[in-house]
Each structure stands twice: as C-alpha cells, then as structure tokens.
Amino acid sequence: MTTLTRVSGLLLLAAVGLRAAEPDGGALVRRAFEGPRAPYQGEITITHWSAAGARAEEARVYVQDRGTYRYEYLTPAGRVGRVVVGAKGVEHLLKPEGRRARSKPIQPALSPDKEWTLFQSNYRVSAPTRDRVADRAVWSVELTPLTEGKPRERWWVDDDAGVVLALRRYGPDPGDASMVRFVRFEAAPGLNPRLFEVAAESETPAADAPAGVDAPRALPCGFVLKRDRRFQTQGVTVTQWTYTDGLTVVSFFRTEKPVRLAVPRGRMAVVQEHRGPAYFTVISDGSEALLRRLCAEWPDDLRAP
C-alpha cells in the first residue's frame, strides 16, 4: 500500500467519523423542544430589522427551568430597566425600581410531545452544520415552513445544554427579521432563589377564566387550538383563542368595544374586523394573507358575543 493510499484511507475514515458524529436535524430540534438540561445564566442581544430600520437591546438571563426564569433588560446606559420574572405559574413584569407593573398567570402550553408532532407536520429541518456561539460549539439548522406566509427560522443549538443559543427569524415580508443571540452563556447550578422572588404586591393574580365558547379545535395550514381564556383590560372583557402549528402562533381576540391591544415587540401582522356588535382582531408574525385565510374559516357565530 502506498503512502498516498494510506493517507486517502485515513481521510475517508475521518470523514465517515465526522458524518457519524453529526446529529439528525430533527432529533436535534426535538431535544431543544424539551428545554434546558440544567440551570444557566448569560447575556443576550435582541435585534429587530424592518423597513423602518433596526433596533436592538440587551438583557441578562437567569433560567432555573422552563417555568422559572428572570430577564433583566438593560437601558442604553447599561442599567437594569424592565424585569420579567416567571415563577410558580405566574409571570411578573417589574418596573426598574422593582415595583410590579403587571402580573399574569403563565398559560399552560401543549406538551413537548404534542408540539413536536405539530412541528413535524408543518416544518422541514435542514441537515445540521457546525458553528460557534458565545464561544461554545453549536449545531445550526434551518426550519422551513411547508405553508407560504409563515416565518422561517434558523436555530443554533447547544445540544449538550439543551438550549438554543441563537435564533434568527425571517418574516414573510423581505426585510423583516429578528434575532436573539447569547453573547455569554454558562451553566449555573447554584442560582440564587431570590432572583425569582417578587414583592408581596405581586402575589398571584386571579386566574383567567375559560373562553366559555366552543371554538374550532383546528384551522387550515396546520394550526390547532393551544388555549383559550377570557380576561379584562381597560374595563372591557376580552376573549382570546390561541392557535399554534408547533412554532408559529396566531391569536384571535373578540371584544364588545374597540380596545387597543398590546402587540408583542417585533414585526406582527394584525387583521381587524367589525361584525355586528363584535370587534374581532387577529395577531401573528405570519403574513397578513395567511391571517385573512384563517379568518375566512372562523365560524360566523363566534364573531359576535
């Protein structure tokens, strides 16, 4: 055997070994759905791009488990601004001085198994490629929707930690995108429990009531009902139905009076209809065309209170 033949054989074996070490893209995403394997802390940057320009902010992150977390959003001067704390089934928004601005029950979600089944039916996962984020080895995968009008995402997954260290979301419209990326990440088995405590005035609020109206359990494009609720805002009763396809979320709201609903940060499509005595609003980060398609399937008898 010549030296060249031996070298070629070694290179071939090395290539086979690398391929064997690559995780399956679907299995990689499935494990990320299950959440972190241990507590962690770090710092993230959040950037939104749109036709109007770009805006960014930074935050410190402390996570004990899926339902116990603290996000400290920083001002341009590096001071702590608003703080979001999730613990004991409640999420609190705190003002810079620590006073409560809002508390709400954390709505129960679908199980990881159910969300994963939905995701598999509605998205395609690319083969993983190696990369690094926050000085850690990660696998990068592209998540492509099977239906036009839904956002596309790229994840950078730390498979050892079970955490997505970076996520870039591309909106249906060109130029609309957002990205969350860790600039520092570390395991934190000894997180101080006081990080997840809030002042007495932020005690558990009354739970939201069920919607009280039977809505479709499923809609076109792979969406299924995730939860429903009825709550009060600005003195008006709001009924909300939230649907998911395993990744993209669509929320339907119904009120008896016009209400200015809080729209999450980032580019969101909003469709509004006034039918009889009811005001009907649909919000999602999918396209407006997608929302109108879903609205067309919404039963007329649910449009009015």
C-alpha positions as CSV (number, residue, x, y, z in Angstrom):
1,M,0.0,0.0,0.0
2,T,1.5,3.3,-1.0
3,T,1.7,6.3,1.4
4,L,-0.8,8.2,-0.7
5,T,-3.3,5.3,-0.5
6,R,-2.9,5.1,3.3
7,V,-3.4,8.9,3.7
8,S,-6.5,8.7,1.4
9,G,-7.9,5.9,3.5
10,L,-7.4,7.8,6.8
11,L,-9.0,10.9,5.3
12,L,-12.0,8.7,4.3
13,L,-12.3,7.2,7.7
14,A,-12.1,10.7,9.3
15,A,-14.9,11.9,7.0
16,V,-17.1,8.9,7.9
17,G,-16.4,9.6,11.6
18,L,-17.5,13.2,11.2
19,R,-20.7,12.3,9.5
20,A,-21.5,9.7,12.1
21,A,-21.0,12.4,14.8
22,E,-23.5,14.7,13.2
23,P,-26.9,14.5,14.9
24,D,-30.0,14.1,12.9
25,G,-31.5,17.6,12.4
26,G,-35.0,16.5,13.5
27,A,-33.7,14.8,16.7
28,L,-31.6,17.9,17.5
29,V,-34.6,20.2,17.3
30,R,-36.7,17.6,19.3
31,R,-34.3,17.7,22.2
32,A,-34.3,21.5,22.1
33,F,-38.1,21.4,22.5
34,E,-37.7,19.6,25.8
35,G,-35.9,22.6,27.3
36,P,-32.6,23.1,29.3
37,R,-31.0,20.1,31.0
38,A,-29.6,22.3,33.8
39,P,-29.9,25.9,35.2
40,Y,-27.9,28.5,33.3
41,Q,-27.3,32.2,33.1
42,G,-25.9,34.6,30.4
43,E,-26.4,37.7,28.4
44,I,-28.3,38.1,25.1
45,T,-28.7,40.7,22.4
46,I,-32.1,41.1,20.7
47,T,-32.3,42.8,17.3
48,H,-35.3,43.6,15.1
49,W,-34.9,44.6,11.5
50,S,-37.7,46.2,9.4
51,A,-38.3,48.7,6.6
52,A,-38.3,51.4,9.3
53,G,-34.7,50.4,10.4
54,A,-33.2,48.3,13.1
55,R,-33.4,48.4,16.9
56,A,-31.6,46.4,19.5
57,E,-31.5,45.8,23.2
58,E,-29.6,43.6,25.7
59,A,-30.7,41.5,28.6
60,R,-29.2,39.4,31.4
61,V,-30.8,36.0,31.6
62,Y,-31.2,33.6,34.5
63,V,-33.1,30.3,34.0
64,Q,-33.7,27.6,36.6
65,D,-36.0,25.5,34.4
66,R,-38.7,26.0,31.8
67,G,-41.1,27.8,34.2
68,T,-38.6,29.6,36.4
69,Y,-36.7,32.5,34.8
70,R,-35.6,36.1,35.1
71,Y,-34.8,38.5,32.2
72,E,-33.2,41.9,33.1
73,Y,-33.5,44.2,30.1
74,L,-30.8,46.9,30.1
75,T,-31.0,50.5,29.2
76,P,-28.5,52.1,26.7
77,A,-26.6,53.2,29.8
78,G,-26.2,49.6,31.0
79,R,-28.6,49.9,33.9
80,V,-31.4,47.4,34.6
81,G,-34.7,48.7,33.1
82,R,-37.7,46.4,33.0
83,V,-37.5,43.0,34.5
84,V,-39.6,39.9,33.6
85,V,-39.8,37.1,36.3
86,G,-41.5,33.8,35.8
87,A,-42.1,31.5,38.8
88,K,-44.8,29.4,40.4
89,G,-47.0,29.6,37.4
90,V,-47.0,33.4,37.2
91,E,-45.1,35.9,35.1
92,H,-44.4,39.4,36.5
93,L,-43.3,42.5,34.7
94,L,-41.4,44.7,37.1
95,K,-40.5,48.4,36.8
96,P,-36.9,49.4,37.2
97,E,-37.4,50.2,40.9
98,G,-38.7,46.7,41.5
99,R,-42.4,47.7,41.7
100,R,-44.9,45.5,39.9
101,A,-46.3,46.8,36.6
102,R,-48.2,43.7,35.7
103,S,-48.7,40.0,36.7
104,K,-50.4,37.3,34.8
105,P,-50.8,33.5,35.1
106,I,-48.4,31.6,32.8
107,Q,-50.8,29.9,30.4
108,P,-50.5,26.1,30.2
109,A,-48.9,25.1,26.9
110,L,-49.1,21.9,24.9
111,S,-46.7,19.2,26.0
112,P,-43.4,19.0,24.2
113,D,-44.5,15.8,22.6
114,K,-47.7,17.4,21.1
115,E,-45.8,20.5,20.0
116,W,-43.2,18.3,18.3
117,T,-45.8,16.3,16.5
118,L,-47.3,19.5,15.2
119,F,-43.9,20.9,14.2
120,Q,-43.0,17.8,12.2
121,S,-46.2,18.1,10.2
122,N,-45.6,21.8,9.4
123,Y,-41.8,22.3,9.0
124,R,-38.8,20.9,7.3
125,V,-35.4,20.7,9.2
126,S,-32.1,21.0,7.3
127,A,-29.0,19.0,7.9
128,P,-27.0,20.4,10.9
129,T,-23.8,22.3,10.3
130,R,-21.2,23.1,12.9
131,D,-20.8,26.7,14.3
132,R,-19.9,28.5,17.5
133,V,-22.0,30.9,19.6
134,A,-20.8,32.6,22.8
135,D,-17.6,30.6,22.5
136,R,-19.5,27.3,22.6
137,A,-19.9,24.6,19.9
138,V,-23.3,24.5,18.4
139,W,-25.3,23.0,15.6
140,S,-27.0,25.3,13.1
141,V,-30.3,24.1,11.4
142,E,-32.8,25.9,9.2
143,L,-36.5,25.4,10.0
144,T,-38.6,26.0,6.8
145,P,-42.4,26.1,6.9
146,L,-44.4,24.0,4.4
147,T,-47.0,26.7,4.1
148,E,-46.4,30.1,2.5
149,G,-46.8,33.1,4.7
150,K,-45.2,31.6,7.8
151,P,-41.9,32.8,9.2
152,R,-38.7,30.8,8.6
153,E,-36.2,30.3,11.4
154,R,-32.5,29.3,11.9
155,W,-31.5,27.9,15.2
156,W,-28.0,27.5,16.7
157,V,-28.4,24.7,19.2
158,D,-26.1,23.8,22.1
159,D,-27.1,20.1,22.2
160,D,-25.2,19.4,25.5
161,A,-27.1,22.2,27.3
162,G,-30.4,21.7,25.5
163,V,-30.5,25.4,24.8
164,V,-30.9,27.4,21.6
165,L,-28.0,29.9,21.9
166,A,-29.1,31.9,18.8
167,L,-32.3,32.2,16.8
168,R,-32.9,34.2,13.7
169,R,-36.5,34.6,12.5
170,Y,-37.2,35.7,8.9
171,G,-40.7,37.3,8.4
172,P,-42.7,36.6,5.3
173,D,-42.0,40.1,4.0
174,P,-38.5,40.9,2.8
175,G,-36.5,43.0,5.2
176,D,-38.4,41.8,8.3
177,A,-36.3,39.7,10.7
178,S,-35.3,39.4,14.3
179,M,-32.5,37.7,16.1
180,V,-31.8,36.7,19.7
181,R,-28.2,35.7,20.4
182,F,-26.3,34.8,23.6
183,V,-23.0,36.7,23.9
184,R,-22.3,35.0,27.2
185,F,-23.6,31.6,28.4
186,E,-22.6,29.4,31.3
187,A,-24.1,26.6,33.4
188,A,-25.3,27.9,36.8
189,P,-26.3,25.1,39.2
190,G,-26.2,27.5,42.2
191,L,-28.6,30.2,41.1
192,N,-29.8,32.3,44.0
193,P,-33.6,31.5,44.6
194,R,-34.1,35.2,45.4
195,L,-33.7,36.0,41.7
196,F,-37.1,34.5,41.1
197,E,-38.9,36.2,44.1
198,V,-41.1,39.3,43.7
199,A,-42.6,41.8,46.2
200,A,-45.7,40.9,48.1
201,E,-47.8,43.3,46.0
202,S,-47.1,41.0,43.0
203,E,-48.9,38.0,44.5
204,T,-50.6,35.5,42.2
205,P,-53.4,37.3,40.3
206,A,-56.8,35.7,39.7
207,A,-56.6,33.0,37.0
208,D,-58.1,33.9,33.7
209,A,-61.5,32.3,33.0
210,P,-62.0,29.9,30.1
211,A,-63.4,31.5,27.0
212,G,-66.8,29.8,27.6
213,V,-67.4,29.4,23.8
214,D,-66.5,26.4,21.7
215,A,-64.1,27.5,19.0
216,P,-62.7,25.3,16.2
217,R,-60.1,22.9,17.5
218,A,-58.2,23.1,14.3
219,L,-57.7,25.6,11.4
220,P,-56.2,25.4,8.0
221,C,-52.4,25.4,7.5
222,G,-51.8,23.0,10.4
223,F,-52.9,25.2,13.3
224,V,-54.6,23.7,16.4
225,L,-56.1,25.3,19.4
226,K,-53.5,25.7,22.2
227,R,-55.5,27.5,24.8
228,D,-58.4,29.9,25.3
229,R,-59.2,32.5,28.0
230,R,-61.3,35.4,29.0
231,F,-59.9,38.4,30.8
232,Q,-60.5,42.1,31.5
233,T,-58.5,45.0,30.1
234,Q,-59.4,48.7,30.0
235,G,-62.7,47.8,31.6
236,V,-63.6,45.5,28.6
237,T,-64.0,41.8,28.5
238,V,-61.6,40.1,26.0
239,T,-62.0,36.6,24.8
240,Q,-58.8,35.1,23.3
241,W,-58.1,31.9,21.4
242,T,-54.5,31.0,20.7
243,Y,-53.5,28.5,17.9
244,T,-50.1,27.0,17.1
245,D,-48.6,24.9,14.4
246,G,-45.7,23.9,16.6
247,L,-43.7,27.1,16.0
248,T,-45.8,30.0,14.7
249,V,-48.6,31.3,17.0
250,V,-51.8,33.0,15.9
251,S,-54.1,34.7,18.5
252,F,-57.8,35.6,17.9
253,F,-59.4,38.3,20.1
254,R,-63.0,39.3,20.5
255,T,-64.4,42.3,22.3
256,E,-67.6,44.2,22.5
257,K,-65.9,47.6,22.3
258,P,-62.8,48.9,20.5
259,V,-59.7,48.1,22.5
260,R,-56.0,48.9,21.9
261,L,-54.4,45.5,22.4
262,A,-50.8,45.2,23.4
263,V,-48.9,43.8,20.4
264,P,-45.6,42.0,21.2
265,R,-42.3,43.6,20.2
266,G,-41.2,42.8,16.7
267,R,-43.0,42.8,13.4
268,M,-46.5,41.5,13.8
269,A,-49.4,41.2,11.3
270,V,-52.8,42.5,12.5
271,V,-56.2,41.9,10.9
272,Q,-59.3,43.6,12.3
273,E,-62.9,43.1,11.6
274,H,-66.1,44.7,13.0
275,R,-69.0,42.4,12.6
276,G,-72.3,43.4,14.2
277,P,-71.6,44.2,17.9
278,A,-68.3,42.4,18.0
279,Y,-64.7,43.7,17.3
280,F,-62.5,40.9,16.0
281,T,-58.7,41.1,16.0
282,V,-56.1,38.5,14.8
283,I,-52.4,38.9,15.6
284,S,-49.5,36.8,14.4
285,D,-46.0,37.1,13.0
286,G,-47.2,35.3,9.9
287,S,-48.3,37.3,6.8
288,E,-51.5,39.3,6.5
289,A,-52.6,37.0,3.7
290,L,-52.2,34.0,6.0
291,L,-54.3,35.6,8.7
292,R,-57.1,36.5,6.3
293,R,-57.1,32.9,5.1
294,L,-57.6,31.8,8.7
295,C,-60.2,34.4,9.3
296,A,-62.2,33.1,6.4
297,E,-62.5,29.8,8.2
298,W,-63.6,31.3,11.5
299,P,-67.2,30.5,12.3
300,D,-69.6,33.4,11.9
301,D,-71.5,32.5,15.1
302,L,-68.3,33.1,17.1
303,R,-67.7,36.6,15.8
304,A,-70.4,38.1,18.0
305,P,-70.6,37.9,21.8
